[in-house]
Amino acid sequence: MKKNIKILFIGNSLTYYNYLPCCVSRLFGAEGISADCVMLTTPGKCLKFHSEQAAVRYNILYGKYDYIVLQGVADGFDPESFLEGGRTLFRDYISRTDSSVVLYNAWKLKDRPWSDQETLDSAYLKLAREFGAALAPCGEVWRRARRIHGAPELYAHDKNHPAPAGTYLNSATIFYAITGRERAVRLDEGGVFSDYGIDISTARKMHAIACRAAAEARAACGASAK
């Protein structure tokens, strides 16, 4: 993998909460990779909205990004709108570049039934398969991570957005989706996780979960980032 990469994040508050792109950049930096991260986000908006924005189109076409991370809403998720917006972005803009795409698969609201997560996962997987994108399966990763004994809360107080620990876990999942690593990174005391209210034992478990789930997603959709 290149030692200097450029990543564009397109999404909403699920991306800018706790500055996820900054966390992703720091995770790459800890592995000796410089990741320049740019963020284009609008609260409550999904991919169809972004496909209509001049700034989004311009950045995709002329920003010379190595990776573009796409993320839709969780609250009020509409599969057809999500797929329409994603297809427009891929067909009309991303396909004209050398950028690799990662779909940042959102998670259900805390008190909603698991069927909501299945709806999200199905739409993201469908889009990933259609366009050969990589998938960061954060919903599934959250499901597994919430089983860790003594793990910090992943949800913010509104039961929708991520708490700091949730953002860290999402960042790790995106990191593994991009790198395609089959093994979790080796963590030392005082790593990035310590700034997100996570102890080293829990952080190691989170990385193992994120790494495995990202690998399973690659097998499911037959894609990986470059």
C-alpha positions in Angstrom: 0.0 0.0 0.0 1.2 3.5 -0.7 2.7 5.5 2.1 0.8 8.7 1.2 -2.9 8.5 0.5 -5.8 10.9 0.1 -9.3 10.1 1.3 -12.6 11.9 0.6 -15.5 11.3 3.1 -19.0 12.0 1.8 -21.8 11.7 4.3 -23.6 13.4 7.2 -23.3 13.7 11.0 -22.5 10.0 11.3 -19.2 10.9 9.7 -18.5 14.3 11.3 -19.5 13.3 14.8 -16.3 13.1 16.9 -14.4 13.9 13.6 -14.2 10.4 12.3 -11.8 11.3 9.4 -9.3 12.6 11.9 -9.4 9.3 13.7 -9.0 7.3 10.5 -6.0 9.5 9.6 -4.4 8.8 13.0 -4.9 5.1 12.7 -3.1 5.1 9.3 -0.4 7.4 10.8 0.2 4.8 13.6 1.1 2.3 10.8 3.4 4.7 9.0 0.9 5.8 6.3 0.1 9.5 5.8 -3.6 9.8 5.1 -4.9 13.2 4.0 -8.6 13.2 4.8 -11.2 15.6 3.4 -14.8 15.7 4.6 -18.0 16.8 2.8 -20.9 16.3 5.1 -24.4 17.7 5.5 -26.6 16.8 8.5 -29.4 14.3 7.8 -28.6 13.9 4.1 -28.2 10.7 2.2 -26.3 9.9 -1.1 -29.0 11.2 -3.4 -28.6 14.7 -2.0 -24.8 14.5 -2.3 -25.1 13.3 -5.9 -26.7 16.7 -6.7 -24.1 18.9 -5.0 -21.6 20.8 -7.1 -18.9 20.6 -4.4 -19.2 16.8 -4.2 -19.1 16.4 -7.9 -16.0 18.7 -8.2 -14.1 17.0 -5.4 -14.8 13.5 -6.9 -13.7 14.5 -10.4 -10.7 16.7 -9.6 -9.6 16.0 -6.1 -7.4 13.0 -7.2 -8.5 10.9 -4.2 -7.2 7.4 -3.7 -10.3 6.5 -1.7 -13.8 7.8 -1.5 -15.8 6.8 1.6 -19.6 7.0 1.1 -22.1 7.0 4.0 -25.9 7.3 4.1 -28.4 8.1 6.9 -29.5 5.6 9.6 -32.5 7.5 10.9 -35.2 7.4 8.2 -33.1 5.3 5.8 -34.7 4.8 2.4 -33.0 2.0 0.5 -34.3 3.1 -2.9 -33.0 6.7 -2.4 -29.7 5.4 -1.1 -29.2 3.1 -4.1 -30.3 5.8 -6.6 -27.8 8.3 -5.1 -25.0 5.8 -4.9 -25.5 4.7 -8.5 -25.5 8.3 -9.7 -22.2 9.0 -7.9 -20.6 5.8 -9.3 -21.9 6.0 -12.8 -21.5 9.7 -13.5 -18.5 10.8 -11.5 -16.5 8.1 -9.6 -16.2 5.9 -12.7 -14.3 8.7 -14.4 -11.6 8.7 -11.8 -9.0 6.3 -10.4 -10.5 6.4 -6.9 -11.4 3.3 -5.0 -14.7 3.4 -3.1 -15.5 2.2 0.5 -19.1 2.1 1.6 -19.3 3.1 5.3 -22.2 0.8 6.3 -24.2 2.6 9.0 -25.8 1.0 12.1 -29.4 1.0 13.3 -30.8 3.3 16.0 -30.2 1.8 19.4 -33.8 1.0 20.3 -34.9 -0.1 16.8 -35.4 -3.8 15.8 -32.7 -5.8 14.1 -34.7 -5.8 10.9 -33.6 -2.1 10.5 -30.0 -3.2 10.4 -30.8 -5.9 7.9 -32.4 -3.3 5.7 -29.3 -1.1 5.9 -26.9 -4.0 5.4 -28.8 -5.3 2.3 -28.7 -2.0 0.6 -25.0 -1.4 1.2 -24.0 -4.9 0.1 -26.1 -4.5 -3.0 -24.3 -1.3 -4.0 -20.9 -2.7 -3.1 -21.5 -5.7 -5.4 -22.9 -3.6 -8.2 -19.8 -1.4 -8.4 -17.0 -3.5 -7.0 -16.7 -1.3 -3.9 -15.2 -2.3 -0.6 -17.5 -2.5 2.4 -16.9 -1.3 6.0 -19.6 -3.2 7.8 -20.0 -1.0 10.9 -23.4 -2.2 11.8 -22.2 -5.8 12.1 -19.1 -4.7 13.9 -21.2 -2.8 16.5 -23.4 -5.9 17.0 -20.3 -8.0 17.8 -18.5 -5.3 19.8 -21.5 -4.7 22.1 -20.9 -8.2 23.4 -17.5 -7.3 24.8 -17.6 -7.5 28.6 -17.2 -4.0 30.0 -17.0 -2.3 26.6 -17.7 1.4 26.6 -21.0 2.7 25.2 -21.0 3.0 21.4 -24.1 5.1 21.0 -24.3 8.8 21.9 -27.1 10.0 24.2 -29.5 10.3 21.2 -29.2 6.6 20.5 -28.3 7.4 16.9 -24.9 9.0 16.6 -21.7 7.4 17.8 -20.2 8.0 21.1 -16.4 8.5 21.0 -15.9 4.7 21.3 -18.3 4.1 18.4 -16.4 6.6 16.2 -13.1 4.8 17.1 -14.6 1.4 16.2 -16.0 2.8 12.9 -12.6 4.3 12.1 -10.9 0.9 12.7 -13.5 -0.8 10.4 -12.8 1.7 7.6 -9.1 1.2 8.1 -9.4 -2.5 7.6 -11.7 -2.1 4.7 -9.2 0.1 2.9 -6.0 -1.8 3.8 -7.4 -5.3 3.3 -5.4 -6.6 6.2 -6.1 -10.1 7.3 -4.6 -9.6 10.8 -5.4 -6.9 13.3 -2.6 -4.3 14.0 -0.5 -4.7 17.1 -1.5 -2.1 19.7 0.8 -0.7 22.3 -0.1 1.2 25.5 -1.0 4.9 24.9 -2.3 4.4 21.4 -5.0 6.4 19.6 -7.7 4.4 21.4 -6.8 6.1 24.8 -8.3 9.3 23.5 -11.6 7.7 22.9 -12.2 6.3 26.4 -11.1 2.8 25.5 -8.6 0.6 27.4 -6.0 -1.4 25.5 -7.6 -4.8 26.2 -11.0 -3.6 24.7 -9.2 -1.8 21.9 -7.5 -5.0 20.9 -10.8 -6.9 20.9 -12.4 -4.1 18.8 -9.6 -4.3 16.2 -9.9 -8.1 16.0 -13.7 -7.8 15.5 -13.3 -5.0 12.9 -10.6 -6.9 11.0 -12.5 -10.1 10.8 -15.8 -8.4 9.8 -14.0 -6.4 7.1 -12.5 -9.6 5.7 -15.9 -11.3 5.7 -17.4 -8.4 3.9 -14.7 -8.6 1.2 -15.6 -12.3 0.7 -19.3 -11.4 0.6 -19.1 -8.7 -2.0 -16.0 -9.9 -3.9 -14.3 -6.5 -3.6 -11.4 -4.8 -1.9 -9.9 -1.4 -2.0 -6.8 -0.9 -4.1 
